[in-house]
Each structure stands twice: as C-alpha cells, then as structure tokens.
Amino acid sequence: MTLDWKLGGVLLGAVFFAAVLLVKPIGVSTQFVILDGIVADALSPGFITQTDDGYTSTNAYMAKSDGKYAKSAANPLNYSFVFVLAMAAGALASALLKGGIGRAERRLPEVWRANHGDTPWARYAVAFVGGAVVLYGARLAGGCTSGHMMSGMMQTALSGYIFAAGAFLAAIPTARLMYKEG
C-alpha cells in the first residue's frame, strides 16, 4: 500500500492542527535534551535534584528556565516525551506494515543506488551525520523543523516562515549535489 504524498501532507497537517488545538504545538528536538538528562542522571545520581522550588541540575543547560528541562528529565512521562516515543513506534509499525525490515538492498531507494551504488552502510552514515547536524542546529535555534517550521507556520509565526525558507535554501542545493543522477 502506497500513500499518495498529497494525502500524506493533508493527514500530517491535520495531526499538527489537532495537536495545536487540543494540547500544544509539536516540537521534538527538546526531547533529545530530556533523554540526555535521563541518561546523565542514571549514570551520575544527583545530576538532577528536587528542591523546595522545583527541580534543578548541576548542568546549567538543564537548570535553565527555572529547571524546566531538569523537571522533564526527572518526570519524563509527559506529552512531549511520549509523543517522541510514539513517533519511533509508528515508524517501526510503518516499516513492518510495508513488508518488514529485511535486506538492506530492498530498502535502498533507487535514487541512492543511481548516485552512490549499493552502499547501505554509507547511506546509514550519511543519514546519521545529517541527523546529528540537524539536531545540533535545532538546539542552537531553540527548536526543530516540527516546532519552528510546521507548528510555527501553522500559527503564522514569522520565525516559522524564515526557518522554512532557510531550511529549503540549504536542502535544495544539498540534494542537488548529492543526487545528480535521477
């Protein structure tokens, strides 16, 4: 079963609209900070502490905003963290429904093969490095594509439109360089 990209776009827009209407805007990059805090506190007890005023951390980034990140790391079962876990579960379900997670040769898109050959590990490395760069940039910008671009544009925030323009101004030339064939 193949989902038409236009229908997928409409469904994605509906999910974002429902989230903003019912809960809050979607944004996921902060949850990587929360996961880091959970791991750091597990490896170094006392990394996050509860005080009479709330939560704090020995790490300035986790303690900023009156311990907002420290509180989320201490109590991660909240809407945003569970949402990110559900995204991963949804991706796994989608892969399984599309025939499972089989041989790498079946998973490589034709456009990758045309440009880079039958190199699944190279594709994984490129995806990992690209994801790390995007996540680093998202934390520098104070939000990710889902928060700034998708939720921001839907709320008609100027920053969302500026972010979207910057994202496409970087993505299009990068894609043209990486995928000259096809």
C-alpha positions as CSV (number, residue, x, y, z in Angstrom):
1,M,0.0,0.0,0.0
2,T,1.5,3.3,-1.1
3,L,0.1,6.6,0.4
4,D,-0.1,9.4,-2.0
5,W,2.1,12.3,-0.9
6,K,-0.7,14.8,-1.1
7,L,-2.9,12.7,1.2
8,G,0.0,12.3,3.5
9,G,0.5,16.0,3.6
10,V,-3.1,16.6,4.4
11,L,-3.0,14.0,7.2
12,L,0.2,15.5,8.6
13,G,-1.4,18.9,8.6
14,A,-4.5,17.6,10.3
15,V,-2.3,16.0,13.0
16,F,-0.4,19.2,13.6
17,F,-3.7,21.2,13.7
18,A,-5.3,18.8,16.2
19,A,-2.2,18.9,18.4
20,V,-2.1,22.7,18.5
21,L,-5.8,22.9,19.0
22,L,-6.0,20.2,21.7
23,V,-2.7,20.1,23.5
24,K,0.2,22.4,22.4
25,P,2.4,22.9,19.3
26,I,4.5,19.9,18.3
27,G,8.3,20.1,18.7
28,V,10.6,17.2,19.3
29,S,14.3,18.3,19.5
30,T,14.0,19.3,23.1
31,Q,13.2,15.7,24.0
32,F,16.7,14.7,23.0
33,V,17.9,17.0,25.7
34,I,15.5,15.4,28.1
35,L,16.8,11.9,27.1
36,D,20.3,13.1,27.7
37,G,19.3,14.3,31.2
38,I,17.6,11.0,32.0
39,V,20.8,9.1,31.0
40,A,23.1,11.5,32.8
41,D,21.1,11.3,36.0
42,A,21.1,7.5,35.8
43,L,24.9,7.4,35.3
44,S,25.6,10.2,37.8
45,P,22.9,10.3,40.6
46,G,22.5,13.9,41.8
47,F,22.7,15.3,38.3
48,I,19.1,16.3,38.8
49,T,17.8,17.2,42.2
50,Q,14.4,18.3,43.6
51,T,14.4,21.4,45.7
52,D,11.6,23.2,47.5
53,D,11.3,25.5,44.5
54,G,11.2,22.6,41.9
55,Y,13.9,20.9,40.1
56,T,17.5,21.9,39.2
57,S,20.6,20.3,37.8
58,T,24.4,20.6,38.2
59,N,24.3,21.3,34.4
60,A,23.4,24.9,33.6
61,Y,21.5,24.0,30.4
62,M,19.3,21.5,32.3
63,A,18.8,24.0,35.1
64,K,17.8,27.0,32.9
65,S,14.3,28.3,32.8
66,D,13.8,27.5,36.5
67,G,14.7,23.9,36.0
68,K,12.2,23.2,33.2
69,Y,14.4,20.6,31.5
70,A,15.5,19.1,34.8
71,K,11.9,18.6,35.8
72,S,11.0,17.0,32.4
73,A,14.0,14.6,32.8
74,A,13.0,13.7,36.3
75,N,9.4,13.1,35.2
76,P,9.7,12.1,31.5
77,L,6.3,10.5,31.1
78,N,4.7,13.7,29.8
79,Y,3.0,14.5,26.5
80,S,6.2,15.6,24.6
81,F,8.4,12.7,25.6
82,V,5.7,10.1,25.0
83,F,4.9,11.7,21.6
84,V,8.5,11.2,20.5
85,L,8.4,7.5,21.7
86,A,5.2,7.1,19.8
87,M,6.8,8.5,16.6
88,A,9.5,5.8,16.8
89,A,6.9,3.2,17.4
90,G,4.9,4.5,14.5
91,A,8.0,4.4,12.2
92,L,8.6,0.8,13.3
93,A,4.9,-0.1,12.6
94,S,5.1,1.5,9.2
95,A,8.2,-0.4,8.3
96,L,6.6,-3.7,9.4
97,L,3.4,-3.0,7.5
98,K,5.4,-2.2,4.4
99,G,7.0,-5.7,4.4
100,G,9.2,-5.7,7.4
101,I,12.8,-4.8,8.0
102,G,14.5,-7.0,5.5
103,R,17.7,-7.0,3.5
104,A,19.3,-3.6,3.1
105,E,19.2,-3.9,-0.7
106,R,15.4,-3.7,-0.7
107,R,15.5,-0.6,1.5
108,L,17.9,1.5,-0.6
109,P,16.0,4.0,-2.8
110,E,16.7,3.8,-6.5
111,V,18.0,7.4,-6.4
112,W,20.6,6.5,-3.8
113,R,21.7,3.5,-5.9
114,A,21.9,5.6,-9.0
115,N,24.2,8.1,-7.3
116,H,26.1,6.1,-4.7
117,G,25.8,2.5,-5.6
118,D,24.7,-0.4,-3.4
119,T,26.1,1.0,-0.2
120,P,23.6,0.7,2.7
121,W,26.2,1.5,5.4
122,A,27.2,4.7,3.6
123,R,23.6,5.7,3.5
124,Y,23.2,5.0,7.2
125,A,26.3,7.1,7.9
126,V,25.1,10.0,5.8
127,A,21.7,9.8,7.5
128,F,23.3,9.7,10.9
129,V,25.6,12.6,10.3
130,G,22.8,14.6,8.6
131,G,20.5,13.9,11.6
132,A,23.3,15.0,14.1
133,V,23.8,18.3,12.2
134,V,20.1,19.0,12.0
135,L,19.7,18.2,15.7
136,Y,22.7,20.4,16.6
137,G,21.2,23.2,14.6
138,A,17.8,22.7,16.1
139,R,19.2,23.1,19.6
140,L,21.1,26.2,18.5
141,A,17.9,27.7,17.1
142,G,15.8,26.7,20.1
143,G,13.6,24.3,18.1
144,C,13.4,21.9,15.2
145,T,11.6,21.7,11.9
146,S,8.4,20.4,13.5
147,G,8.4,23.1,16.1
148,H,9.7,26.1,14.1
149,M,8.5,25.2,10.6
150,M,5.4,23.0,10.9
151,S,3.9,24.3,14.1
152,G,5.3,27.8,13.6
153,M,3.9,28.3,10.1
154,M,0.6,27.0,11.1
155,Q,0.4,29.6,13.8
156,T,1.6,32.2,11.3
157,A,4.7,33.0,13.2
158,L,7.2,34.9,11.1
159,S,10.1,32.8,12.6
160,G,8.4,29.7,11.1
161,Y,8.4,31.2,7.6
162,I,12.0,32.4,8.0
163,F,13.1,29.0,9.3
164,A,11.3,27.2,6.4
165,A,13.0,29.5,3.8
166,G,16.4,28.8,5.4
167,A,15.7,25.0,5.5
168,F,14.8,24.9,1.8
169,L,17.6,27.2,0.8
170,A,20.0,24.7,2.4
171,A,18.2,21.4,1.5
172,I,17.7,22.0,-2.2
173,P,21.3,22.7,-3.2
174,T,22.4,19.8,-0.9
175,A,20.0,17.4,-2.5
176,R,21.1,18.5,-6.0
177,L,24.8,17.9,-5.1
178,M,24.1,14.5,-3.5
179,Y,21.7,13.2,-6.2
180,K,23.0,14.4,-9.6
181,E,21.6,11.3,-11.2
182,G,17.8,10.8,-11.1
